[in-house]
Amino acid sequence: MIISGNDAGFLWDFEWWGSRERLVLSLVRACCHNKKLIYFQEMGWITNGKCHSTKRLDGKVVIVTGSNTGIGKYTALDLSRRGAEVIMACRNLEKAKEAEADIRKRVPEAKLKVMHLDLSSLESVRTFSKDFLASYDSLHILINNAGVMFHPWELSKDGFEMHIATNHLGHFLLTLLLLPLLRKCAPSRIINVSSIGHRLSSSMRYDDFNYERSYSSIGGYTRSKLANILFTNELARRLKDTGVTAVSLHPGIVNTELPRHLSDSFFPGAYWLYTNLGWWLMKTPKQGAQTTLYCALEDSVESGLYYDDCAVGTTSAKSKDPNMAKELWEKSVEWVKLEKDYQI
C-alpha cells in the first residue's frame, strides 16, 4: 500500500520509529527534495498497531517471562512506568540483572524483581512457582512471553523436544500452578505470545512427538506456536465466567535475539544475514511489544481471542479445532505430571 504523507495527513512520529527507520526516512526526504513523501506501509511488519492505553497499574503484580531482552524487556519497562510491580522471570540471571538496571535508569521508581525461571525444566517451573507463591499474595497479569526459535534438535531435561518443552509445556505448567492466585485476584489476565508461524503447522505429531525420526527446526517452532493457541483456547473455555481472561497473540516480525539459533539450524551466517539484511522488514522491540501491552491493558480484550497488531486477528483452521485443544490439554497435564483429573 502506498500513501502520500501529505495527502493522507500521515503523522511522522519519529520517537515511534527505530533509529534505522529514521535514517531511511531522512534519506528519502533528502532525495525527495521536500516533494510529497512516499510511505510504504508493510503488512503489519513495521509500525502499524500501537497501544494507546493510558491505564495505570498501581498496586498490580505482573509476571513477564523472558523479560531480559527484546519485547519482554520493553513490556516490563512499559508496565513499570504504569506503576505495576513486575517480576522478571528469566533463565539468564546475568542478562536479567542488566535489563533490570537499564529499566531502573529509565524508570527510577520501578518496582522490579528478578527471579530465575528455566521454562525448559519442569523442576525449575515448580521451584519458581513455589518461591513466587511464598512471597506474593496477588497476581493480576501473567505474560507468557519467553521462547526459543529454530533451536537445533535437543531434548529437555524432562525428555521433550526443546521447542515444545520451552514454548508450551513450561508455560502450561507455570500457568496452572499460578492459576488459583489469578482466580483469586480476578479480574486478571493470561497472555500467551504465539506467532503467525502457527499457520505452518497442522499437527501435534503425537506419533513422533520428539522429532526423533525426522527433525525440522521450523516444524518444531511452528508446532509449539500452534500449541500456544490451542492451549489458550482450551484455557479460555475452562475459565469461562471466572473473571480470568486468556488470550494469545502474534507480536509481528521483531528484531530481537529470538532467532539466534538460525546459523546452527540452517547454515553459518544465517543469523547475521537475518539481522543485518532483514531489519527493514522488522519491528523494533518497542513496536513488537505493542500487542502484548494492548492485551494487558485494553478493556475491550475478549477471552479466547487471538490478537495481531492491536486488533483481533485470524488463526488457522487447525488452531480452532476444539478436539485438538482438548487432546493437547489432557496430554500436557500428563506430561507435566499433574493429577489426571486436574480441575481448574
ABEGO torsion letter per residue (X at the ends): XBBBAAAAGBBBBAAABBAAAAAAAAAAAAAAGGBBBBBBBBBGAAAABBBABABBABGBBBBBBGAABEAAAAAAAAAAAAGBBBBBBBABAAAAAAAAAAAAAABAABBBBBBBBBAABAAAAAAAAAAAAAABABBABBBBABBBBGBBBBBBAAGBBAAAAAAAAAAAAAAAAAAAAAAAAOBBBBBBBBBAAAAABABAGAABAAGAABBBAAAAAAAAAAAAAAAAAAAAAAABGAGBBBBBBBAEBBBBAAAAAAAAAABBGAAAAAAAAAAAABBBAAAAAAAAAAAAABAABBBGBBBBGGBBBBBBAAAABAAAAAAAAAAAAAAAGBBAABBX
